[in-house]
């Protein structure tokens, strides 16, 4: 087992820790339990817990855990603006003493006026998406402030932290003025990755060589500086960006798509533990530039598939930890309930860690992160397709392959905060990320738009 890392290393690794996610041995027994229909375990019962900010029982958590909410949609930020809605991906990108800086995405889609951010101008004045930044004091357990960080973007879904103290925010769309519908009202083309530094110097300039497509999340291999990217479409690619100068993504690089050798289509079911070799193919036109207005431009995935790139089903969360890249296919697998994949950059293999055979066990994982114990936190984004909606959950997938319920959405409001009313228990979790010391888990409920800081006896929770 590796030696424990310093706090600085823990922070730069996006809070991955010693050891590696246990694939060998555990997967066979995990598959047997899944085949028998075993539901996610409950190490301790989930109980309604009152929010320390509002007094409302917004979450169900294991006994002994507590939380404080912040940054609700409509709350006034320090820069005088209202907090945007549709809270999504999030990461901790800075630390000074007990103060942490988090960057949070806002997955807003419709055209409208862009909000403002410090020292910069919106990318597109007609786009309402973007990012906000929040500060949290881990010693006092208090939220301190929030403000705009980048704006004029569309459907900022997920993204990822970098080792050099910034956040990469991804647009989950490829719309622009050329599209013949209401989303054609944008002034500029969308479908990009943008960088949001921790020092307030965001430029809202897209990194075009990272591709124009329906982006979801990114993760950076700390050994090579390569960026791995997911795509949220029914036929989706798994990509990597090899920067010309690692750590300086805006200076360009090469975008490539993964070919899972012998498996052109991974959208169906596989046995847990299935592992395949991978090779990569360069995308010739990642920015979808056209030399003629009459010429049809192939999408990034179409270009990649012609070269041998493999198809996944709706790739979403992507996170670096344990020297590996973890990502999920939210509706992949035979039951269309989700798959958790692992890419090993050293071995150049992709392995199926877990496929949900029953939506009652795990229903469409979306955002994910590596826990301080080396396991995974999974955020559900269910689609019940006419069934009675159930509360959405955050679950843990432990190093020995055990799935546990950790948190349940319990948001039912009667106008107590910003006049918001209704039941939101079926709305998705997003943005899970840990503090460097592993004591606080930050997460969002996308609708009505709330951010939480959660803490408790983590040693009692199986990771």
Secondary structure, 3 states (H helix, E strand, C coil): CCCCCCHHHHHHCCCCCCCCCCCCCHHHHHHHHHHCCCCCECCCCEEEECCCCCCCCCEEEECCCEEEEECCCCCECCCCCECCCCEEEEEEEEEECCEEEEEEEECCCCECCCCCECCECCCCCCECEEEEEEEEECCCCEEEEEEEEEEEECCEEEEEECCCCEEEEEEECCCCCCCCCHHHHCCCCCCCEEEEECCCCCCCCCCHHHCCCEEEEEEECCCCCCEEEEECCCCECEEEEEECCCCCHHHCEEEEEEEECCCCECCCCCCCCCEEEEEEEECCCCCCCCCCCCCCCCCHHHHHHHHCCCEECCEEEEEEECCEEEEEECCCCCCCCCEEEEEECCCCEEEEEEECCCCCCCCCEEEEEECCCCCEEEEECCCCCCCCCCCCEEEEECCCCCEEEEEEECCEEECCCCCCEEECCCCCEEEEEECCCCCCEEEEECCCCEEEEEECCHHHCCC
